[in-house]
Amino acid sequence: PGAGGVVAAGGASGAGGSLGPGRASGAGGIAGADGGVGTGGAMGCSTACGARTVCLSGSCVSARRVFVSSGAVMANFGGALAADGKCQTFANLAGLGGAWRAWVSDATTSPATRYLMSGIPYRLLDGTIIASDWSVLVSGILTASINKDEFAALRNATEVWTATKPDGTLSAEGCSSFTSVDASEVPAIVGRTGNTDATWTNAYGQFCDRTNVHLYCVEQ
């Protein structure tokens, strides 16, 4: 298949496949391990907010951090739980601390079943709030796109393995539940960074042999 071959998002093997846009991973300036900008987004707060907080209405409040991985991950990463381990590794190497899970579903688990459903904001490493709580995160519309990696570098127009609907449940199995890189396998659903509608997580099916697809990682 061509380098941008994709299948419609309605299902990994759905008809009506189309050619997707070119794949690109933007490279932005590297910030500190917590994003560097105001250390937690302290705009409007009298003191800098810490690593797991964000500034809201002049006060630092607790928040969960979110990033897209700086490195690409092959589709045979071993399923959702193995993806969790990869997110933890990305976070550890960036010195973030905390416990992390991947925004990935397979036949046995999904974010809707294994995530801690937080009532506090979710934010990027630069302090940008992408959802005010779990209900907004799974509403289908994000407040801001997940387009920063674990070093707060910009990653726009990047594909992300998810197999996940906006509500956090399995969209469709693909790549043999993320155990295969065979291009002949049923493609897996990907999302796209830079998007805030449902396509942030459920854009289209991508062939399993791609080498430039990343992961979303969410602090628990």
C-alpha positions in Angstrom: 0.0 0.0 0.0 1.0 3.6 -0.5 2.8 5.5 2.3 -0.4 7.3 3.3 -2.9 4.5 2.8 -5.7 4.5 5.3 -9.2 3.1 5.9 -12.2 5.1 7.0 -12.6 5.6 10.7 -16.0 3.9 10.9 -14.1 0.6 11.3 -10.6 -0.6 10.8 -11.7 -2.7 7.9 -14.5 -0.6 6.6 -14.9 0.1 2.9 -14.4 3.4 1.3 -10.7 3.7 2.2 -9.0 6.9 1.2 -5.5 8.2 1.1 -4.5 10.0 4.2 -2.4 13.1 4.6 1.4 12.8 4.8 2.9 11.8 8.0 4.9 14.3 10.0 6.2 14.7 13.5 6.8 18.4 14.2 9.8 19.2 16.3 9.5 22.0 18.8 11.8 23.6 21.3 12.6 21.3 24.2 11.4 22.6 27.6 12.0 21.3 31.1 10.6 18.0 32.3 7.5 19.7 33.5 7.0 21.8 30.4 9.0 24.8 31.4 6.2 27.4 30.7 5.3 28.7 34.1 6.1 25.2 35.7 2.5 24.0 35.5 0.9 26.9 33.7 1.2 29.5 36.5 -0.3 32.4 34.5 -2.5 34.3 36.9 -1.2 32.6 40.0 1.0 34.4 42.5 3.5 31.4 42.6 4.5 28.8 40.1 2.3 25.8 40.1 4.0 22.4 40.6 4.3 19.4 38.3 0.9 17.9 39.0 -1.1 21.1 39.3 -2.4 23.8 37.0 -3.4 27.5 37.5 -7.2 28.0 37.6 -8.8 31.3 38.6 -5.6 32.4 40.3 -5.1 29.3 42.3 -2.9 26.2 41.8 -5.2 23.1 41.7 -4.4 19.4 41.1 -4.3 18.2 37.5 -3.4 15.1 35.5 -0.7 15.4 32.9 -1.1 14.2 29.3 1.4 14.0 26.4 1.9 12.3 23.0 5.1 10.2 23.0 8.2 11.8 21.4 9.1 8.4 19.9 7.1 6.3 17.4 5.9 2.9 18.3 5.5 -0.1 16.0 2.1 -1.7 15.9 3.3 -4.9 17.4 3.8 -3.3 20.8 1.7 -6.1 22.5 -1.7 -4.7 23.3 -3.0 -2.0 25.7 -1.2 -3.1 28.8 2.1 -3.2 27.0 1.4 0.3 25.7 0.9 1.4 29.3 4.5 0.2 30.0 5.8 2.1 27.1 4.1 5.3 28.3 5.6 4.8 31.7 9.1 4.4 30.1 8.6 7.6 28.1 7.6 9.5 31.3 10.4 8.1 33.4 13.1 8.9 30.8 11.8 12.5 30.8 11.9 12.6 34.6 8.2 13.2 35.0 7.4 10.8 37.8 3.9 9.6 38.4 2.0 6.6 37.0 1.0 6.6 33.3 -1.2 4.6 31.0 -1.7 4.7 27.2 -4.9 5.9 25.5 -5.1 2.5 23.8 -7.9 -0.2 23.6 -7.8 -3.8 22.7 -10.2 -6.8 22.9 -9.8 -7.0 26.7 -9.4 -3.5 28.0 -9.8 0.2 27.2 -9.3 3.5 28.9 -13.0 3.4 30.0 -12.3 0.3 32.0 -8.7 0.7 33.3 -8.3 4.5 33.8 -8.8 6.4 37.0 -11.7 8.7 36.0 -10.5 12.0 37.4 -12.6 14.9 38.5 -9.7 17.3 38.1 -8.3 18.9 35.0 -6.1 17.1 32.4 -3.3 19.3 31.1 -0.3 19.3 28.7 3.3 19.6 30.0 3.2 23.4 29.4 0.1 23.8 31.5 -2.5 24.0 28.7 -5.8 22.4 29.9 -7.2 19.8 27.4 -10.2 18.8 29.5 -11.5 20.1 32.8 -12.3 16.5 34.0 -12.9 12.9 32.8 -16.4 13.7 31.5 -15.0 16.4 29.2 -12.1 14.1 28.2 -14.6 11.5 26.9 -17.1 14.0 25.5 -15.8 14.0 22.0 -14.5 17.6 22.1 -11.3 18.5 23.8 -10.6 22.0 25.1 -7.2 22.0 23.4 -5.4 19.4 21.3 -2.8 16.9 22.7 0.1 18.1 20.6 3.0 18.3 23.1 5.3 15.4 24.0 6.9 14.5 27.3 9.4 17.3 26.9 6.7 19.8 25.9 7.9 19.8 22.3 5.3 20.4 19.6 4.0 17.3 17.8 1.3 18.6 15.4 -0.2 16.4 12.6 1.2 13.2 14.2 -0.6 9.9 14.0 -1.3 8.0 17.3 -2.3 4.4 17.8 -5.5 4.3 19.8 -8.2 1.8 18.6 -10.4 4.0 20.9 -13.6 6.0 20.5 -13.9 9.4 22.0 -15.8 7.9 25.0 -12.7 5.7 25.9 -14.1 2.4 24.6 -12.8 0.1 21.9 -13.3 1.5 18.4 -12.3 -1.6 16.4 -9.6 -4.2 16.7 -6.7 -3.9 14.4 -3.2 -5.2 13.8 -4.2 -8.4 15.6 -4.8 -6.5 18.8 -1.5 -4.7 18.3 0.7 -7.8 17.9 1.4 -7.5 14.2 3.2 -5.2 11.8 2.0 -7.1 8.7 0.5 -4.7 6.2 -2.1 -7.3 5.2 -3.6 -7.3 8.7 -6.8 -5.4 9.4 -5.6 -1.8 10.0 -5.8 -0.2 13.5 -7.6 3.1 14.3 -5.4 6.1 14.9 -6.0 9.6 16.1 -4.3 12.8 15.1 -2.6 15.3 17.3 -3.6 18.9 16.6 -7.3 17.9 16.4 -9.8 18.6 19.2 -12.9 16.9 17.7 -13.5 13.1 17.7 -10.6 12.6 15.3 -8.1 13.3 18.1 -8.6 9.7 18.9 -10.7 8.1 16.1 -9.6 9.5 12.8 -9.2 6.5 10.5 -7.6 3.0 10.2 -3.9 2.9 9.5 -1.8 0.0 8.1 0.1 -2.0 10.6 3.5 -1.6 9.0 3.7 2.1 9.6 6.9 3.2 11.5 5.9 6.8 12.5 2.8 6.4 14.7 3.0 7.4 18.4 1.1 6.9 21.7 -1.0 9.2 23.9 0.0 8.9 27.5 -2.2 10.0 30.4 -1.2 10.3 34.1 -3.3 8.3 36.6 
